[in-house]
Amino acid sequence: MSKQLVKERVIKYLMEDLLVPHDMIDTDVPLAEFEEGAEGTLDIVVNVKDEEDYYAPVMIVTCMDEDIELEGEVVQKQIDFLEDVDNMTMAGRLVLTNGDSMMYADWTGEEYDTEASLPTYEQMVKEFFEMEEIAKKHEEAHNHEGCGCSHEEGHECGCGDDCGCKH
């Protein structure tokens, strides 16, 4: 099975089994859309619309020819690529498949090797907005610009000194 046929099968699976709306699936997305000067193309990107109506990636899928086994150096090269991609896109979910086998990892750091473990689109959307809310609250707790405080009293964020905000 060619890479194109694998892609078509994955898109069908995303829509029929994970209930991803067709308009939330992009194919052949240039990496330069996420980081200027980045080279390469993403086979499949599953998106959600954020609160400001922007598309935000929640899953990246790399498809390989069916003849390529998901093992050894080939897989390590693809995993390294997907980790770089995740740093650019902040999608948090990565899938590598040859149409018969797949490897899946998500932002929790867990790795799954069965399709049954993939979250539905509804779950991906729910988790996306939960993470957005956590990030928003964290940002609000650290917005001390112009308030004149030295973050000593009344502005405790509760995250300790390891949040990186320098407040």
C-alpha positions as CSV (number, residue, x, y, z in Angstrom):
1,M,0.0,0.0,0.0
2,S,1.4,3.3,-1.0
3,K,1.8,6.2,1.4
4,Q,-1.1,8.0,-0.3
5,L,-3.4,5.0,0.3
6,V,-2.3,4.9,3.9
7,K,-3.2,8.5,4.2
8,E,-6.6,8.0,2.8
9,R,-7.2,5.1,5.1
10,V,-6.1,7.1,8.1
11,I,-8.4,10.0,7.1
12,K,-11.3,7.6,6.8
13,Y,-10.5,6.1,10.2
14,L,-10.2,9.6,11.8
15,M,-13.7,10.6,10.5
16,E,-15.5,7.3,11.0
17,D,-14.0,5.9,14.2
18,L,-12.7,9.0,16.0
19,L,-15.5,11.3,14.7
20,V,-13.2,14.0,13.5
21,P,-15.1,16.5,11.3
22,H,-13.7,16.5,7.7
23,D,-13.1,20.3,7.9
24,M,-10.8,19.8,10.9
25,I,-8.4,17.6,9.0
26,D,-5.6,19.1,6.9
27,T,-3.2,17.2,4.7
28,D,0.2,18.0,3.4
29,V,0.7,20.9,5.7
30,P,4.1,22.7,5.3
31,L,6.0,23.0,8.6
32,A,6.8,26.6,7.7
33,E,3.2,27.4,8.7
34,F,4.2,26.8,12.3
35,E,7.8,28.0,12.3
36,E,9.4,30.3,9.8
37,G,12.1,28.5,7.7
38,A,11.1,25.0,8.9
39,E,11.4,22.4,6.2
40,G,9.2,19.4,5.7
41,T,5.5,18.6,5.4
42,L,3.0,17.1,7.8
43,D,0.9,14.3,6.3
44,I,-2.2,14.8,8.4
45,V,-3.0,17.5,11.0
46,V,-6.2,17.2,13.2
47,N,-7.3,20.7,14.4
48,V,-9.7,22.3,16.8
49,K,-11.0,25.9,16.6
50,D,-9.8,27.9,19.7
51,E,-11.8,30.6,21.4
52,E,-10.6,33.2,18.9
53,D,-11.6,31.0,15.9
54,Y,-8.0,30.0,15.0
55,Y,-7.2,26.5,14.1
56,A,-5.0,24.8,16.6
57,P,-3.4,21.3,15.9
58,V,-4.3,18.6,18.4
59,M,-2.9,15.6,16.5
60,I,-0.1,15.1,14.0
61,V,-0.1,11.9,11.8
62,T,2.9,10.8,9.8
63,C,2.1,8.1,7.2
64,M,4.7,5.7,5.8
65,D,4.5,3.1,3.0
66,E,3.1,-0.2,4.1
67,D,6.3,-1.9,3.2
68,I,8.2,0.0,5.9
69,E,8.3,-1.8,9.2
70,L,7.8,0.4,12.3
71,E,11.0,-0.6,14.0
72,G,14.6,0.2,14.4
73,E,16.4,3.2,12.9
74,V,13.5,4.1,10.6
75,V,11.2,4.5,13.5
76,Q,13.7,6.4,15.6
77,K,14.3,8.9,12.8
78,Q,10.5,9.5,12.5
79,I,10.1,9.8,16.3
80,D,12.8,12.4,16.4
81,F,11.1,14.3,13.6
82,L,7.7,14.1,15.3
83,E,9.3,15.4,18.6
84,D,10.7,18.4,16.7
85,V,7.3,18.9,15.0
86,D,5.5,18.8,18.4
87,N,7.9,21.5,19.7
88,M,6.8,23.6,16.7
89,T,3.1,22.9,16.7
90,M,2.4,22.1,20.3
91,A,-0.1,19.5,19.1
92,G,0.6,17.1,21.9
93,R,-0.5,14.0,20.1
94,L,1.7,12.2,17.6
95,V,0.9,9.1,15.4
96,L,3.2,7.2,13.2
97,T,1.6,4.5,10.9
98,N,2.2,2.3,7.9
99,G,-1.4,1.5,7.5
100,D,-1.1,-1.9,9.4
101,S,0.8,-0.8,12.5
102,M,0.8,2.4,14.4
103,M,2.6,4.1,17.2
104,Y,1.0,6.8,19.3
105,A,2.2,9.2,22.0
106,D,0.5,12.0,23.7
107,W,1.4,15.0,25.9
108,T,1.1,12.9,29.1
109,G,4.1,11.0,27.9
110,E,2.2,7.8,27.6
111,E,2.8,5.6,24.6
112,Y,0.1,3.4,23.1
113,D,0.4,0.8,20.4
114,T,-3.3,0.0,19.8
115,E,-5.9,2.0,17.9
116,A,-8.3,1.5,20.7
117,S,-6.2,3.9,22.8
118,L,-6.7,6.8,20.5
119,P,-9.0,9.5,21.9
120,T,-12.2,10.5,20.0
121,Y,-12.3,14.0,18.6
122,E,-14.6,15.1,21.3
123,Q,-12.0,14.0,23.9
124,M,-9.2,15.8,22.1
125,V,-11.3,19.0,22.0
126,K,-12.2,18.7,25.7
127,E,-8.6,18.2,26.7
128,F,-7.4,21.1,24.4
129,F,-9.8,23.5,26.2
130,E,-8.9,22.2,29.6
131,M,-5.2,22.8,28.9
132,E,-6.0,26.2,27.5
133,E,-7.8,27.1,30.7
134,I,-4.9,25.9,32.8
135,A,-2.5,27.9,30.7
136,K,-4.7,31.0,30.9
137,K,-5.0,30.8,34.7
138,H,-1.2,30.3,35.0
139,E,-0.6,33.3,32.8
140,E,-3.1,35.5,34.8
141,A,-1.5,34.5,38.1
142,H,1.9,35.7,36.7
143,N,0.8,39.0,35.2
144,H,2.3,41.4,37.6
145,E,3.5,44.0,35.0
146,G,2.9,47.5,36.3
147,C,1.3,46.6,39.6
148,G,4.4,47.6,41.5
149,C,4.5,44.5,43.6
150,S,7.6,42.4,44.2
151,H,5.4,39.2,44.3
152,E,5.8,39.1,48.0
153,E,2.3,39.4,49.3
154,G,-1.1,39.1,47.8
155,H,0.0,37.8,44.4
156,E,0.9,34.2,45.1
157,C,0.3,32.0,42.1
158,G,0.7,28.7,44.0
159,C,3.1,27.2,41.6
160,G,6.2,27.6,43.6
161,D,9.5,28.7,42.3
162,D,9.7,26.2,39.4
163,C,7.2,27.9,37.1
164,G,9.9,29.9,35.4
165,C,8.1,33.3,35.6
166,K,10.8,34.9,37.8
167,H,8.2,36.5,40.0
